[in-house]
Every structure is written in structure tokens, then in C-alpha cells.
Amino acid sequence: MVYIVGWMLNYITTFLWSMGFRKKLVFLIPLFYIGLITLVRYSGTDTYEVYELGFRDIWNAQDNIIIEIEGWEPGFVFLAETLLLLTSSEVWAVRSIGALFIFLLLFYLLRADRTEVKFLSLYFIPVFIYQYGMNAIRAGLGVVLILLAWQALRRGKWYHFALLGLAGLTFHYSMLLPLALLLFFELKPKDWRVSLATVLTVSLAAFFLATRQEYFLSKLAFYLDFDSPTEFSGISRLGMLLLMWLFFAASSLPVAAKIRTFVFLVALAFGFQVLASFSYAGLRFLELMAFVVPLVLIREYERAGKVPGKVFWLGLAVTGVLGAAFVYRNFLSDFDGQMTGTPTPFLPYRTIFDYKP
């Protein structure tokens, strides 16, 4: 119920905002509530076994097999060490990352225009905010930095886009996929700013790849050997992406834009779904596609000199509701850790004041 309240507050404030209450600060209500339950939770599948134990070993300068296998990124390790120095507690250091995630979303909100507010409230909060704020916190920081990079991109601030995008990579290397897709759709050889930002971003990304080659190869081998829960895993994300694109295709945009997005987004997602039928790697890629596809589609409108219309926003809203339903279904399926065996499942929701594994 605690998660449903957060979604309800988000939709209530979205309704008030759409009905004429134009102050963006109204969205402080759901973000403050979600930030509070993030800060005091003892929920989130990886909270204890991955992050708290990992932070404890960092604090005690001990080896940690999970960190060695996952290869935590340098930006995240630096942040972990900093927060441990400030808090002297692995529990509060982990929760401080959740607070930082919410703070960065607030920063995004304060700078957001109407399009960016709609994306946040209709899609990002319903689909992603709990997993990235309370569980996959490395990827969460990477995602919110990519979101800020996209915001800079829409304002033509290419250097900010490159720096924020590369910062996202230092928190989770998988951010290379959304960053690459955003860059690919922006390519304009005649625009020197775009070309320079592309060269800078690709060069630095290549440097990361070259210096961490062994890590990426071992990571790829690990995920390829890690089977998906079922052969139909990820189908909900693929369905969301297809539905989103259908609403996009129903808009009055050039046919070339519709074909381009289908070939390089929807077809790519189908490929990841095939991978997800036998490998966990496909699920990771589908999750990232679900995040970046609406960002690319919104940019397609802007390149055509249009603003997303009611049809597109209706599609994004429907997709957001479906995404939230799928998220809650996953929470229920792992009630009390019956599927993952974790001592800190999302349900039942527990706080640090009443539970300790």
C-alpha cells in the first residue's frame, strides 16, 4: 500500500497541474513522500546483501566478492567512500544515495519545462522511481544523470550533455546504451557542435571500454551465463515499448521519422527480447530501452518542428500506468522474498526502525 500511495500522490498532483495549477512545486508532494519512504526503508531486493554488505567491506577495507564480480564503477565507489566518511554507517550511506537520487530529480524538476514535467509525472515516476531509488541505486544515479543530460541536450547545451552523460557512465557502464542511442539520433554532420560533442563522448567512452576491457568481457560472460527467470521474461517491457511507438506513429510526423524509430528502437528491443528469453543480459537492455525510447521520441517531435500532442501523451500515460502495474506485480510475486530469497524484499515494506536482517 505504501507504494500505491506514492503513485496516487503523483497522479493527483499531475491532475491538479493539468487543470491549471501551473506551479511545478506541487510535484514536491509525491517526490517528498517517495524520498521519505526511500530514506527510511528496509526494502529493495539488493539493499542488504549487495549494497550494505558491500559498503561495510569498503569501510573496513576488506575484499567483497560481489563488488569483484559486478565491478562497481569508479564514480559509485568514490561516492560510497565519501558517504561512509560522512555517516560512518553503511546503513545511512546506502540511504543517502537514495536521497541523492531524489535530490537530482528535484533539480531536474526545477529546471523542467512542460514537456519534461509530463515525462516525469506520466512515465518516469510510475515506471522507474522505486526500483532506481530503492534497489538498483548504481543504475539509478546513472539514469538520472542521463535524464539531466537529455535536458541539457534539448537546450542545445552540448558540452553539458557530454559531461553529464559521461558522469552517468561512471556510476553504471550500462548507461552507454541510452547515451549511444541519444547521440545516434542527434547526428548532424554539418553541425560542428554536434560533431564535437559526439567525438568527445565517443572518445571518452572508448577510453572507458579500453581501460576496462577485462571487466566488460567478464560482465558479458556473467550475464550470458545467467538465465532469465522464464523464457517470457521482459515481454511486459517490450509490450510497453511497442504500445508507446504505436501512439507515436499515430501522430502527424514525417514517415521517415516513424520508420527510423521503428528500425532503430522497436526492432532493437525485439532483438533484446530474444536475448532475454535465455539470458539476463536481455532484461537489463530492455529496461534501459524502456527508459530511453520516450526521450528519443520526444526529440523526434522537436526535430520535426512540432511538440508532442495529446495522442502521444495519452500513449505515454497509458504505458506509465501499465508499467506501474507490472512493477507492483513483481513486488507481489516476491512477497517476503519468496522468489529471490532476499531478506529485504519490496513487500512487505519495512523500515530501518522495525527490521534488521
N, C-alpha and C positions, 0 to 999 in steps of 0.2 A: 504493500500500500504506500510505503514511503516514496517509492519511485514514481508511482502513479500521481501522487500529489505534485511532484516536480513537473511532470508533463502537463498536468491540468493548469498549474500556475502559468506555465509558458503559453498555453493556448488561450487562457483568459486574457493575459496581457497582450497577446497578439490580436485578439478580437478588439480590445479597447483601443489599441494603436490604430488598427484598420478603420475603426469607427470615428476617428477624428482626434483621438488623444495622441498628438504627434510628438510628445516628449519621449525620446528614446530611453530616458532614465526609468521608465516604467518597467523595462526589462531587468532592472536591478532586482526586482522582486523574485523572479524564478532563479536568476543567477546567484543571488544571495542564499536562497534556500538550498539550492543544489550544492553551492560551495560549503554550506554548513554541514550537510549530511556527508559530504566528501571529507571534510576535515575531521569529523569525529567517528567515522565509520570503522568497523572491523569487518568489512565486507570487500569483495573484489577478489576474484579467484587467485591471483598471484600475489596478493598483498603480503601475506606472511611468508610463504615458502620460497618465493623468489626475491621479493624486494626487502622485507625486513631482515631476513637472514643474510641476504647479500650485503645490505648496509652494515649489519653488525660485523661481518667479516672485514669489510673495508675499514671500519672504525678500529678493529683490533689487528689490522694489518695481517690478516690470515687469508690463505687461498680459499676460493669458493668455486666449487665445480660448476655451478650454474652460470656464474659470471664467465668462467673459462669457456663453457660450451656456447653460450649466447654471445660472448664477446661484446660486452657493454661498450657503447660508443664513448669517445673521449669527452664530449660535451656533457653527457649524462654523468659520467664518473666524476668530473670536476664539480658539477653541481651537487652530487651526492656528498663529496668530501667537504664542500663548503657548508652545506646544511647540517652535516654531522658536527662540524666545528661550532656552528651557531647554536645547535639544540642539545648536543651531547646525548642524543637519543635517536635510535634507528626508527622508533615508532613515529616520533614527531617529524623527523626528517622526511620520511615517506609521505606523511600527510601534508607537509609543506609543499611538496611537488604538486599535489592535488590543488592546493591553494594557489600556487603559481599558475597552474593551468587555467583556473577560473579568472585570475587577475589578467592574464593575457587575453582571454575572451572579452573581459570588460574593456580592455584597451582597444580591441577590435571594434567593440560596440560604440565606444565614444567617438571613433573616427568614421563610423559606418554611414553610408548613405541609405536611401530607401531599399535599393536592391540588396545590399549587404545585410540589412536588418531582416529582410524577408528570408534570405537564405539561412541566416542564423536561427530564426524562430520556427520556420516551417520545416526545416530539414536537419540542420546540424544538431540542435539541441535534442529533438526527438530520437534521432538515429545514433548519435555518437557520444553524447556528453557523459553518460555513465561509464561506458567501457573505457574511454580515454582519460577520464578524470579519476577513476577509482581502481582501474585494473592495469590496462596496458599504458602505464604512465610514461614510459620512454617514447612510445609511438605517439602518445597524446601531446607531448611537448613538441615533437616533430610536426605533427599535423597542424597545431595552432600556429606554429611559425610559418608553415606553408600557406595557411589561411591569411596571415598578415602579409606574406609576400604577394599573394594574389591581390590583396587590397592595394598594395603599392603598384602592382602591375596595371591595374585599372586606372591609376592616376598618372601613368607614364613615368613612374619613378623606377627606372630600370636598375639602377645601382642598388637601391633599397631591396628590390625584388631579388637580385642576385645574392646579396648578403644575407637576407632573411632565409632564402631558400637553402643556401649552404649551411647556415646555422641549424636549420632543421635536420640536415644530413648528419650533423654531429651528435644529434640526440637519437636518431634512428636511421640507419643507412637505407631502409626501405623507402624513405622519402624521395629517393632517386626516381621512382616511378611517377608519382604525381608531378614532380618538378620537370621531368623529361617531357611528359605529355603537355604541360602548360607551355613549355618552350617550343615544342614541335608545332603547336597550333598558332604560335605567335611569329613564326619565321617570316621575315620580310627582308630579303637580301638588299633591297635598296635603302633600308632604314639603318643607318650606321649605329644608332643606339641599341637597336635590337640585335644587330650582328655582334657588337662589342659585348653586350650582356650575355649573349649566347656563348661566345668564345670564352669569356671569363668563367661562366658557370660550368661549361663542359670541361674546360681545362682543369679547374679545381676538383670537379667530380672525378675526372680521370686520375688525378693525383691521389684522391682517396682510394680509388679502386686499385691503383698500382701499389700503394703502400700497405694496403690491407688485403692483398690478393689471396693469401692463405686463409684469412678469415672468411672471405666471401665464398671460396670454394668449399670450405668445411661447413659453412652455413647452408649452402645449397645442397650438399650431400646429406646434411642432417634433415632438412625439410623434405627432401625427396624420399628419404627412408621412413619418414614419419607419416603414417597413413592417416587419411581423413576419417572422421568417425563413421560416416556411411558414404556410399557412392553418390548420394544425392546431396551431400553437404555443399553449402554455398548456393543452392538453387534459389533461395529466397533473395539473395543479393543480386543474382543475375536477373530474376524477375523484376526487381525494383529498377534496375538499370534499363531494361527493355521498356518498361512502362514509362519511365521518365523520357526516354528518347521518342516514344510514340507521341507523347504530348508535345514535345519539341518539334517533331516532324509535322504536326498538325498546324503549326504556326506559319505565317506568311513570310517565309525566308527563302532565299535562293536555293534551288535544288542542289547546287554544288555543296552547300553547307550541310545539307541533310545527308548526302552521300558520304561526304568526308567524315562526318561524325559517326556514321554507322560503320564505316570500314575500319576506322582507327580507334573507335571506342567500343561499340557494341560487339563487333566481331572479335576484338581483342578480349573482351570479357567472356565471350563464348569459349575462346581458347583457354582462358584461365579456369573456366568451369570444367572443361575436360581434364585439366591438370588436377583440379580439386577432387575429382572423382576417385583419385588414387593417392594424392599427395596433399599434405597440409599446406605446402607452399602455395597451391592454387587458392586456398581460402584467404591467405594473407594478401595475395594480389587482388582478389575480388573485393576485399574490404577497402583497400586503397582506391580501387576503381570507383566504388560506391561514394567515396569522398570527393574524388577529383572530377568526375564526369559532370556534375552540375556546374562546377566552376568553369569548365571548358565551354559548356553550352551557353552560359551567360555571356562569356566573351564572344561567342559566335554571333549573338544578337548585336553586340556592340560593334563588331567589325562590319556588320551589315548596316550600321547606322540606325538601329532600332533598339527599343527597350523591351525586355521580356513582357509579354502580355498576360492577360488573365488565364489563357489556356495553359501556358507554361507554369504559372504559379499554382494553378489548380493541380496540375500533374505533380509538382514538387510537394504540395501539401498532402495529396493522397499517398505519395510514396513515403513521405515522412511518417504518416500515421501507420502505414503498413510496416515500416522499418521499426518503429517503436513497439508494435505488436510482436514482431519477430524477436526483438531484444528481450521483451518480457517473457516470451515463451521459453527462450534459452535460460533465463533466470529460474523459471519454474522447473524446467527439466533437470536442473542441478540443485534442487532444493535440499538444503543441509548437506551439500557435497555428495549427493548420491551418484552422480555421474563422474565428476572429476576427482572425488576423494579429498578435496581441499578442506582445510579447517576454516577457511574464510570465504564461503560462497556468497553470492549476492543476496540470496534468500535462505533463511530469514535474515533480515537486516539486523546487524548487531553493531554496537558502538564500543569504543575502547574502554568505556566505563563499566560495561557489564559482561565483557567476554575477553578471554585471553586463552589462545590455544596452548 
